[in-house]
Amino acid sequence: MTSDLGHGSRQEGSLPIAAALAPEIESTEASPEGGDIRGPREYEGLGGRTVLIAGLSIVIGATAAFVAQLFLRLIGLATNLSYYGRVSTAVVEPAGGIRGPLMLLLIPVIGGLVVGLMARYGSSAIRGHGIPEVMQRVLYGESRIPARVTILKPLSAAVAIGTGGPFGAEGPIIATGGALGSLVGQHLHVTADERKTLLAAGAAAGMAATFGSPVSAVLLAIELLLFEYRPRSIIPVALASAVAATIRVAMVGSAPVFPIADLFQPSDSALAFYAVLGAVIGLLSVLLNLVLDHVRRTEEDERTAPRSVGLAVEADGPTGTHPIADS
């Protein structure tokens, strides 16, 4: 390696060397067993491409914010139609609806059938929670998501959630926002890494606009989609998330999505019960994942329309769950 002391050029990825270390560096280079001196990668300045991607991310963030609010309205519309028999986009809980016990069982089944038809004849990409499918496209598909997912994913998720399915809005809005960012990247001359940044920006913006959590949205995008901590990626995602959160405040206010009552110190017996309850729920979660995986594999093998699992919804699912909370 040639030291960066005013003569020659320094090898990419090595440390800047102070002048006082010149003798040691030169002796290391001259030594037969010395070899190169390695160090952390040199800081990469933010160039014009990063500014361009940041500007696109701001636009994507603003668009994703409006898409997220539209998604919530669709959930409200599906819930009101299914359980209250009225046309309204207000986000309400299924509890208190006018439907009888038999309809409470049939509504999730009907919703599952509708979503199954959309997956069969629309796009199979809308199946699943949303986040694993987006991660798969990032890792194996150069961050390319089909354009139809931008439309079908929020529609199918709104039907599934609004009809009492045990699902939440986090996965669908991340998939929808990610598809929006990917769509922009596919229509512009950008690299795969830049398209991944746009995808992550859309996903983070969708989550921030839905739940009012811009910081959590950025951290989630870094952990699940970006897989890096470089400024060229984090800055555009953070800008998109901040813009989306700001638009959310302007549209619906800054109140928390899930109001929490005052908490009190639980007793020792209550803590013991919570521990047992957590273990039981963990086992049931594993069982649920196994059942869903078996159903998915069966559907893929038989190439049939997805079978509805609405009857498997717990008894109080349609009547006690928050319409946008993940179970």
C-alpha positions as CSV (number, residue, x, y, z in Angstrom):
1,M,0.0,0.0,0.0
2,T,1.2,3.5,-0.8
3,S,0.7,5.9,2.1
4,D,-1.3,9.0,1.8
5,L,1.5,11.5,2.9
6,G,1.4,13.9,0.0
7,H,3.1,11.5,-2.4
8,G,1.4,8.7,-4.3
9,S,-2.2,7.5,-3.8
10,R,-3.7,5.6,-0.9
11,Q,-5.4,2.2,-1.5
12,E,-9.2,2.3,-1.4
13,G,-10.6,1.2,1.9
14,S,-7.5,2.0,4.0
15,L,-7.1,4.5,6.8
16,P,-5.7,8.1,6.3
17,I,-2.2,8.0,7.7
18,A,-0.7,10.7,9.8
19,A,2.8,12.0,8.8
20,A,4.3,10.8,12.0
21,L,3.6,7.2,11.0
22,A,5.5,7.4,7.7
23,P,8.5,5.4,8.9
24,E,6.4,2.6,10.3
25,I,4.3,2.4,7.1
26,E,7.3,2.4,4.8
27,S,9.0,-0.3,6.9
28,T,5.8,-2.4,6.7
29,E,5.6,-2.0,2.9
30,A,9.3,-3.0,2.5
31,S,9.0,-6.0,4.8
32,P,8.5,-9.4,2.9
33,E,5.8,-10.5,5.3
34,G,4.4,-7.0,5.9
35,G,1.5,-7.0,3.4
36,D,-1.2,-4.3,3.1
37,I,-2.5,-2.4,6.1
38,R,-6.3,-2.7,6.1
39,G,-8.7,-0.3,7.8
40,P,-12.3,0.7,7.8
41,R,-13.7,1.8,4.4
42,E,-13.1,5.4,3.6
43,Y,-16.0,7.8,4.2
44,E,-18.1,8.1,1.0
45,G,-19.2,11.6,0.3
46,L,-22.8,12.3,-0.8
47,G,-22.9,13.1,-4.5
48,G,-25.5,14.2,-6.9
49,R,-27.1,10.7,-7.1
50,T,-27.8,10.7,-3.4
51,V,-29.4,14.1,-3.7
52,L,-31.6,12.8,-6.6
53,I,-32.6,9.7,-4.7
54,A,-33.4,11.9,-1.6
55,G,-35.6,14.1,-3.7
56,L,-37.4,11.2,-5.2
57,S,-37.9,9.7,-1.7
58,I,-39.5,12.9,-0.5
59,V,-42.1,12.6,-3.3
60,I,-42.6,8.9,-2.6
61,G,-43.0,9.7,1.1
62,A,-45.7,12.2,0.4
63,T,-47.5,9.9,-2.0
64,A,-47.2,7.0,0.4
65,A,-48.8,9.1,3.1
66,F,-51.9,9.7,1.1
67,V,-52.0,6.0,0.0
68,A,-51.8,5.0,3.7
69,Q,-54.7,7.2,4.6
70,L,-56.7,5.8,1.6
71,F,-55.8,2.3,2.9
72,L,-57.2,3.1,6.3
73,R,-60.4,4.5,4.7
74,L,-60.8,1.3,2.7
75,I,-60.5,-0.8,5.9
76,G,-63.2,1.4,7.5
77,L,-65.4,1.0,4.4
78,A,-65.1,-2.8,4.5
79,T,-65.8,-2.9,8.2
80,N,-68.8,-0.7,8.0
81,L,-70.3,-2.6,5.1
82,S,-69.6,-5.9,6.7
83,Y,-70.7,-5.4,10.2
84,Y,-72.9,-2.3,10.2
85,G,-74.5,-2.4,6.8
86,R,-73.7,1.2,6.0
87,V,-71.5,3.1,3.7
88,S,-68.8,4.9,5.7
89,T,-65.0,5.2,5.7
90,A,-64.7,5.9,9.4
91,V,-62.3,3.4,11.1
92,V,-64.5,1.5,13.6
93,E,-64.2,-1.8,15.5
94,P,-66.5,-4.6,14.4
95,A,-67.9,-4.8,18.0
96,G,-71.3,-3.3,18.2
97,G,-72.4,-4.2,14.7
98,I,-75.9,-5.2,13.7
99,R,-75.1,-8.7,12.4
100,G,-76.3,-11.8,14.1
101,P,-74.1,-14.7,15.4
102,L,-74.3,-16.7,12.1
103,M,-73.2,-13.7,10.0
104,L,-70.4,-13.1,12.4
105,L,-69.1,-16.5,11.4
106,L,-69.8,-16.1,7.7
107,I,-68.3,-12.6,7.2
108,P,-64.7,-13.6,7.7
109,V,-65.3,-16.6,5.5
110,I,-66.7,-14.4,2.7
111,G,-63.8,-12.0,3.1
112,G,-61.3,-14.9,2.8
113,L,-63.0,-16.1,-0.4
114,V,-62.8,-12.7,-1.9
115,V,-59.1,-12.3,-1.1
116,G,-58.5,-15.8,-2.4
117,L,-60.1,-14.9,-5.8
118,M,-58.0,-11.8,-5.9
119,A,-54.9,-13.8,-5.3
120,R,-55.9,-16.4,-7.9
121,Y,-56.9,-14.2,-10.7
122,G,-55.2,-10.9,-9.8
123,S,-51.7,-11.6,-8.5
124,S,-50.3,-14.3,-6.3
125,A,-47.8,-11.7,-4.9
126,I,-50.5,-10.3,-2.6
127,R,-50.5,-13.5,-0.5
128,G,-48.7,-13.5,2.8
129,H,-48.1,-11.0,5.5
130,G,-46.3,-8.5,3.2
131,I,-42.9,-8.0,4.9
132,P,-41.4,-11.4,4.0
133,E,-42.5,-11.0,0.4
134,V,-40.9,-7.6,0.2
135,M,-37.7,-8.9,1.7
136,Q,-37.6,-11.7,-0.9
137,R,-37.9,-9.1,-3.7
138,V,-35.0,-7.1,-2.2
139,L,-32.8,-10.2,-1.8
140,Y,-33.6,-12.1,-5.0
141,G,-35.4,-9.8,-7.3
142,E,-33.3,-6.6,-7.4
143,S,-36.1,-4.8,-5.5
144,R,-38.5,-5.2,-8.4
145,I,-42.2,-5.5,-7.3
146,P,-45.0,-6.0,-9.8
147,A,-47.0,-2.8,-10.4
148,R,-50.3,-4.5,-9.7
149,V,-49.3,-5.2,-6.1
150,T,-49.6,-1.4,-5.5
151,I,-53.3,-1.7,-6.2
152,L,-54.2,-5.3,-5.2
153,K,-52.3,-5.4,-1.9
154,P,-54.2,-2.6,-0.2
155,L,-57.5,-3.7,-1.6
156,S,-57.1,-7.4,-0.5
157,A,-55.7,-6.4,2.9
158,A,-58.6,-3.9,3.4
159,V,-61.1,-6.7,2.6
160,A,-59.3,-9.2,4.9
161,I,-59.0,-6.8,7.8
162,G,-62.4,-5.2,7.4
163,T,-64.2,-8.5,7.3
164,G,-62.7,-9.6,10.7
165,G,-59.6,-11.5,9.6
166,P,-56.9,-11.8,12.3
167,F,-54.5,-9.5,10.5
168,G,-53.1,-6.0,10.9
169,A,-52.1,-3.1,8.6
170,E,-48.4,-3.1,9.2
171,G,-47.4,-5.8,6.7
172,P,-49.8,-4.6,3.9
173,I,-48.8,-0.9,4.1
174,I,-45.1,-1.8,4.1
175,A,-45.7,-3.9,1.0
176,T,-47.8,-1.2,-0.6
177,G,-45.4,1.6,0.1
178,G,-42.5,-0.6,-0.9
179,A,-44.2,-1.4,-4.2
180,L,-44.8,2.3,-4.8
181,G,-41.1,3.0,-4.3
182,S,-40.1,0.1,-6.4
183,L,-42.4,1.2,-9.2
184,V,-40.8,4.6,-9.3
185,G,-37.3,3.0,-9.4
186,Q,-38.3,0.6,-12.3
187,H,-39.4,3.6,-14.5
188,L,-36.2,5.5,-13.9
189,H,-32.6,4.8,-14.8
190,V,-31.4,3.9,-11.3
191,T,-29.1,1.1,-10.0
192,A,-30.4,-1.9,-8.0
193,D,-29.1,-0.3,-4.8
194,E,-30.9,3.0,-5.5
195,R,-34.1,1.1,-6.3
196,K,-33.8,-0.7,-3.0
197,T,-33.5,2.7,-1.3
198,L,-36.6,3.9,-3.0
199,L,-38.4,0.8,-2.0
200,A,-37.4,1.1,1.6
201,A,-38.3,4.8,1.6
202,G,-41.8,3.9,0.4
203,A,-42.2,1.2,3.0
204,A,-41.0,3.4,5.9
205,A,-43.2,6.2,4.7
206,G,-46.3,4.0,4.6
207,M,-45.6,2.7,8.1
208,A,-44.9,6.2,9.5
209,A,-48.1,7.6,7.9
210,T,-50.2,4.7,9.3
211,F,-48.9,4.4,12.8
212,G,-47.4,7.8,13.4
213,S,-44.0,6.3,14.2
214,P,-41.3,7.8,11.8
215,V,-38.3,6.7,13.9
216,S,-39.5,3.1,14.2
217,A,-40.3,3.1,10.5
218,V,-36.7,4.1,9.6
219,L,-35.2,1.5,12.0
220,L,-37.5,-1.2,10.6
221,A,-36.5,-0.3,7.0
222,I,-32.8,-0.5,7.9
223,E,-33.1,-3.8,9.6
224,L,-35.4,-5.6,7.2
225,L,-34.9,-3.9,3.8
226,L,-31.7,-1.9,3.5
227,F,-29.2,-4.2,5.4
228,E,-26.8,-1.3,5.6
229,Y,-26.1,1.9,7.6
230,R,-24.7,4.1,4.8
231,P,-25.9,7.8,4.6
232,R,-26.7,7.3,0.9
233,S,-29.6,5.0,2.0
234,I,-30.5,6.2,5.5
235,I,-31.0,9.9,4.6
236,P,-33.5,9.3,1.8
237,V,-35.5,6.8,4.0
238,A,-35.5,9.2,6.9
239,L,-36.7,12.1,4.8
240,A,-39.5,10.0,3.3
241,S,-40.6,8.9,6.8
242,A,-40.5,12.4,8.2
243,V,-42.5,13.8,5.3
244,A,-45.1,11.0,5.6
245,A,-45.4,11.5,9.4
246,T,-45.9,15.3,8.9
247,I,-48.6,14.8,6.4
248,R,-50.3,12.3,8.8
249,V,-50.3,14.9,11.5
250,A,-51.8,17.5,9.1
251,M,-54.6,15.1,8.1
252,V,-55.6,13.2,11.2
253,G,-53.6,14.8,14.1
254,S,-50.9,13.6,16.3
255,A,-53.0,11.4,18.7
256,P,-51.7,7.9,19.2
257,V,-53.3,5.2,17.1
258,F,-53.8,2.9,20.0
259,P,-55.0,4.7,23.2
260,I,-53.5,3.1,26.3
261,A,-55.2,3.3,29.7
262,D,-53.3,4.1,32.9
263,L,-51.1,1.1,33.9
264,F,-50.7,-0.1,37.4
265,Q,-48.1,-2.3,39.1
266,P,-49.3,-6.0,38.7
267,S,-49.2,-8.4,41.6
268,D,-46.9,-11.4,41.8
269,S,-49.7,-13.7,40.9
270,A,-50.5,-11.6,37.9
271,L,-46.9,-11.7,36.7
272,A,-46.8,-15.5,37.0
273,F,-50.1,-15.7,35.0
274,Y,-48.6,-13.4,32.3
275,A,-45.5,-15.7,32.0
276,V,-47.7,-18.8,31.5
277,L,-50.0,-16.9,29.1
278,G,-47.0,-15.8,27.1
279,A,-45.7,-19.3,26.8
280,V,-49.1,-20.6,25.7
281,I,-49.5,-17.9,23.1
282,G,-46.0,-18.6,21.8
283,L,-46.9,-22.3,21.3
284,L,-50.1,-21.3,19.6
285,S,-48.2,-18.9,17.4
286,V,-45.9,-21.7,16.3
287,L,-48.9,-24.0,15.6
288,L,-50.6,-21.2,13.6
289,N,-47.5,-20.7,11.4
290,L,-47.3,-24.5,10.8
291,V,-50.9,-24.6,9.8
292,L,-50.6,-21.6,7.5
293,D,-47.4,-23.0,5.9
294,H,-49.2,-26.4,5.3
295,V,-52.1,-24.6,3.7
296,R,-49.8,-22.5,1.5
297,R,-47.9,-25.6,0.4
298,T,-51.1,-27.5,-0.3
299,E,-52.4,-24.6,-2.4
300,E,-49.2,-24.3,-4.4
301,D,-49.1,-28.1,-5.0
302,E,-52.7,-28.4,-6.1
303,R,-52.8,-25.0,-7.8
304,T,-56.2,-24.2,-6.5
305,A,-57.7,-21.1,-5.2
306,P,-56.7,-20.3,-1.6
307,R,-59.1,-21.8,0.9
308,S,-60.6,-19.4,3.4
309,V,-59.5,-19.8,6.9
310,G,-62.2,-17.4,8.2
311,L,-63.8,-20.1,10.4
312,A,-60.5,-20.4,12.3
313,V,-60.8,-16.9,13.6
314,E,-61.1,-16.9,17.3
315,A,-64.6,-16.4,18.7
316,D,-64.0,-12.7,19.7
317,G,-61.8,-11.9,16.7
318,P,-64.5,-10.1,14.7
319,T,-65.9,-8.4,17.7
320,G,-62.9,-7.3,19.8
321,T,-59.8,-6.6,17.7
322,H,-58.6,-3.2,16.6
323,P,-59.2,-2.8,12.8
324,I,-55.6,-1.9,12.0
325,A,-53.7,-3.8,14.8
326,D,-51.6,-6.8,14.0
327,S,-52.6,-9.8,16.0
